[in-house]
Amino acid sequence: MITPVPLGTWPTPLEAAPRLAAQLGLAELWFKRDDLSGLGGGGNKIRKLRYTCAQAIAVGATTVITSGAPQSNHARLTAAAAARLGLSCVLVLAGSPPERRRGNLLLDEFAGAEIVWSGDRPLAEVVAVEAERRSAYLIPFGGTSPASIQGYVDCGRELRAQLPTSDGVEVVTALGSGGTMAGLVRELGAERVIGVDVGALPDPRATVAGLLGGEVEPDALRIDGTQVGAGYGTLTDAVRSALEVTARAEGVFLDPTYTGRAMAALLAGSFPRGDRVVFLHSGGLPGLFGHPEL
């Protein structure tokens, strides 16, 4: 077992959301506030980075490299984690530089990350070239690996300790690179975790099952695919409405790529669920300011 590095503030709060619960017809609704995890604006990637950064340090790395979209929360938090740990950070971002730096991109620069744009080249190809050239430790897409999902096993254990009783409770989470859902499934069981696909993976079911190393059959995973819309990073009317409903009911702000989609699915009732729900707030607020179309 890897000993994780001390990033973030744990446990994150578990907050009741009675007004939104009433709107949804739920007996109980809680927000697991992983957006309040302390480092670099908060978010679910910190739990994973505790393990991947520990691996980097263990092999003597002085530079870490990772990739993502221009508004990647993972890229922002990798930059923040590297700064906290005294490591250099290189971010390979898809496409070309925008005319204006907004949201996560601005925070990446504040944290001292070097940004490399992939342009028309395949993202993975650019990452491989840059990692070799710099002898950098490669942190995978979304920070997700079989080792890093332990971060969400930790989260599942926190939930068990925080809930008055965990009987019948289901956890709803956005499903991006798959690691958050995989860790929760390992700790809580496939029947109690619902992942809302955000369109980041070609086959999210196979990815999550693969991260679990055969512990769970792909068909046993509860994955909702109704909120992908036109694809990852695109804004839908349902997501915009979910952002407004949540903010007006509970004063909690979601992001348009991950948590907004997960809440849109919950509001739409697009998957079977019981009446006791924990909504995992995985962060992403800075990305909201990278969407001028809002």
C-alpha positions in Angstrom: 0.0 0.0 0.0 1.3 3.4 -1.0 1.4 6.0 1.9 -0.3 9.1 0.5 1.2 12.5 0.8 -0.5 15.1 3.0 -2.6 17.1 0.6 -6.0 18.5 1.4 -8.2 18.7 4.5 -10.0 15.6 5.7 -12.7 14.5 6.2 -14.6 16.8 3.9 -18.0 18.0 5.3 -21.3 16.1 4.8 -24.1 18.6 4.6 -27.9 18.0 4.6 -29.8 19.6 1.7 -33.4 19.6 2.9 -34.9 22.1 0.5 -33.6 20.3 -2.6 -34.5 17.0 -1.0 -38.1 18.2 -0.8 -38.1 19.3 -4.5 -36.8 15.8 -5.5 -39.2 13.9 -3.2 -36.3 12.4 -1.2 -36.5 11.6 2.4 -32.8 12.6 2.8 -30.3 14.3 0.6 -26.7 15.2 1.6 -23.9 16.9 -0.2 -20.4 15.3 0.3 -18.4 18.4 -0.1 -15.2 17.3 -1.8 -15.2 20.8 -3.3 -14.0 21.9 0.1 -11.0 19.7 0.2 -8.6 22.6 0.8 -5.9 22.7 -1.8 -6.0 24.8 -5.0 -9.7 25.5 -5.0 -10.7 22.0 -4.0 -12.1 19.0 -5.9 -12.1 15.3 -6.1 -8.7 15.1 -7.9 -6.9 15.8 -4.6 -7.7 12.5 -3.2 -6.2 10.8 -6.2 -3.2 13.1 -6.3 -2.3 12.1 -2.7 -1.4 8.7 -4.1 0.0 9.6 -7.6 2.3 12.3 -6.1 3.4 9.8 -3.5 4.5 7.5 -6.3 6.3 10.3 -8.1 8.3 11.3 -5.0 9.1 7.6 -4.3 10.9 7.3 -7.6 12.8 10.5 -7.1 10.9 12.6 -9.7 11.3 16.4 -9.6 8.8 17.1 -12.4 5.3 15.8 -13.0 3.4 16.0 -16.2 -0.2 15.5 -17.0 -2.8 16.4 -19.6 -6.4 17.6 -20.1 -8.8 20.0 -21.7 -8.1 23.7 -21.4 -10.5 23.9 -18.4 -9.2 20.7 -16.8 -9.8 20.6 -13.0 -7.3 17.8 -12.8 -4.6 20.0 -14.5 -5.3 22.8 -12.0 -5.0 20.6 -9.0 -1.9 18.8 -10.3 -0.3 22.3 -10.6 -1.4 23.1 -7.1 -0.2 19.8 -5.6 3.2 20.2 -7.4 3.5 23.7 -5.9 2.7 22.4 -2.4 5.3 19.6 -2.8 8.1 21.6 -4.4 7.8 19.8 -7.7 7.9 21.3 -11.2 4.7 20.8 -13.2 4.1 20.6 -17.0 0.5 20.6 -18.3 -0.2 19.4 -21.9 -3.5 20.9 -22.8 -5.6 20.1 -25.9 -5.8 22.5 -28.8 -4.4 26.0 -29.0 -4.2 28.9 -26.5 -7.5 30.8 -26.2 -7.6 34.5 -26.8 -8.3 35.1 -23.1 -7.1 33.1 -20.1 -10.2 32.2 -18.0 -11.1 29.9 -15.1 -8.8 27.0 -14.5 -6.3 28.1 -17.1 -5.6 31.3 -15.2 -5.1 29.3 -12.0 -2.7 26.9 -13.7 -0.5 29.8 -14.5 -0.7 31.3 -11.0 0.5 27.9 -9.6 3.6 28.1 -11.8 2.8 25.3 -14.2 4.4 25.3 -17.6 1.7 24.9 -20.3 2.3 23.1 -23.5 -0.5 23.2 -26.1 -1.0 20.1 -28.3 -2.3 22.1 -31.3 -3.3 19.6 -34.1 -1.2 16.8 -32.7 -2.7 13.9 -30.7 -2.6 14.8 -27.0 -1.1 11.5 -25.9 1.7 11.8 -28.4 2.7 15.2 -27.1 2.6 14.1 -23.5 4.9 11.1 -24.3 7.4 13.4 -26.1 7.4 16.0 -23.3 7.6 13.4 -20.5 10.6 11.7 -22.1 12.4 15.0 -22.9 12.0 16.3 -19.3 12.3 12.9 -17.5 9.0 13.8 -15.9 6.7 11.5 -13.9 3.5 11.0 -15.9 0.3 11.4 -14.0 -2.5 9.8 -16.1 -5.6 11.4 -17.5 -7.8 12.6 -14.7 -5.3 11.4 -12.2 -7.0 8.0 -12.5 -5.0 4.7 -12.0 -5.6 1.4 -10.2 -3.5 2.9 -7.3 -5.2 6.3 -7.1 -8.7 5.0 -6.8 -7.7 4.3 -3.2 -8.5 8.0 -2.7 -12.2 7.2 -3.1 -12.1 4.1 -1.1 -11.0 6.6 1.6 -14.0 8.8 0.8 -16.4 5.8 1.1 -15.0 5.1 4.5 -15.5 8.7 5.5 -19.1 8.5 4.4 -19.7 5.4 6.5 -18.4 7.3 9.6 -20.4 10.5 8.9 -23.8 9.2 8.1 -26.2 8.5 11.0 -26.8 5.1 9.3 -25.6 4.1 5.8 -28.5 1.6 5.3 -30.2 2.2 2.0 -28.0 5.2 1.1 -27.0 5.6 -2.6 -24.2 7.9 -3.8 -24.5 9.8 -7.0 -21.3 11.0 -8.7 -20.2 12.4 -12.0 -18.2 9.8 -14.0 -15.3 11.4 -15.9 -12.1 9.4 -16.0 -13.7 6.7 -13.8 -11.5 6.7 -10.7 -14.0 8.4 -8.4 -16.7 5.9 -9.1 -14.3 2.9 -9.0 -13.1 3.8 -5.5 -16.6 4.3 -4.2 -17.8 1.0 -5.7 -14.8 -0.8 -4.1 -15.8 0.5 -0.7 -19.6 0.7 -0.9 -20.6 -1.8 -3.5 -21.7 -1.5 -7.1 -25.4 -1.5 -6.1 -25.0 1.7 -4.0 -23.1 4.0 -6.5 -24.6 5.7 -9.5 -22.2 7.3 -12.0 -23.5 9.9 -14.4 -21.4 9.8 -17.6 -20.0 13.2 -18.7 -18.8 12.0 -22.0 -15.0 11.9 -21.3 -14.6 8.1 -22.1 -15.5 6.0 -25.1 -16.6 3.1 -22.8 -17.0 4.2 -19.2 -18.4 0.9 -18.1 -15.3 -1.0 -19.3 -13.0 1.6 -17.8 -14.5 1.5 -14.3 -14.6 -2.3 -14.3 -11.0 -2.4 -15.5 -9.8 -0.1 -12.7 -11.4 -2.6 -10.3 -9.4 -5.4 -11.7 -12.3 -7.8 -12.2 -13.9 -7.3 -8.8 -17.2 -6.2 -10.4 -18.7 -7.2 -13.7 -19.2 -4.3 -16.1 -23.0 -5.0 -16.3 -23.3 -4.7 -12.5 -22.2 -1.0 -12.6 -25.0 1.6 -12.4 -24.1 4.2 -15.1 -26.5 6.8 -16.4 -25.7 8.1 -19.9 -28.5 10.5 -20.4 -26.6 13.7 -19.8 -23.7 13.5 -22.3 -25.5 15.8 -24.8 -23.3 16.9 -27.6 -20.2 15.6 -25.8 -17.7 16.3 -23.1 -17.5 20.0 -22.2 -20.6 21.1 -24.0 -23.4 22.9 -22.2 -27.0 21.7 -22.2 -30.2 23.3 -21.1 -30.7 20.6 -18.5 -27.3 21.3 -17.0 -27.9 25.1 -17.0 -31.2 24.5 -15.2 -29.5 22.1 -12.7 -26.9 24.8 -11.8 -29.7 27.3 -11.1 -32.0 24.9 -9.2 -29.1 23.8 -6.8 -27.9 27.3 -6.2 -31.4 28.7 -5.5 -32.4 25.8 -3.3 -29.2 25.3 -1.2 -26.7 28.1 -2.1 -24.4 25.5 -3.5 -22.7 26.1 -6.8 -22.0 23.3 -9.3 -19.9 23.2 -12.5 -21.2 22.7 -16.0 -19.1 19.7 -17.0 -19.2 17.3 -14.1 -21.4 18.1 -11.1 -24.0 19.9 -13.2 -24.5 16.8 -15.3 -24.8 14.6 -12.3 -27.4 16.9 -10.7 -29.3 17.2 -14.1 -29.7 13.4 -14.1 -30.8 13.4 -10.4 -33.4 16.1 -11.1 -34.6 14.3 -14.2 -35.1 11.1 -12.4 -33.4 9.3 -15.2 -32.2 6.4 -13.1 -33.9 4.3 -10.4 -33.0 5.4 -6.9 -34.2 5.2 -3.3 -35.1 8.1 -1.1 -31.7 8.5 0.8 -29.1 10.0 -1.5 -25.6 11.4 -1.1 -24.5 13.7 -3.9 -20.8 13.8 -4.3 -19.8 17.4 -5.0 -16.5 16.8 -6.8 -15.6 20.5 -7.2 -14.9 22.3 -10.5 -16.2 25.8 -9.7 -13.2 27.6 -11.4 -14.2 25.9 -14.7 -17.6 27.7 -14.5 -15.7 30.9 -15.4 -14.2 29.3 -18.4 -17.6 29.0 -20.1 -18.5 32.5 -21.5 -21.7 31.0 -23.1 -23.2 30.8 -19.6 
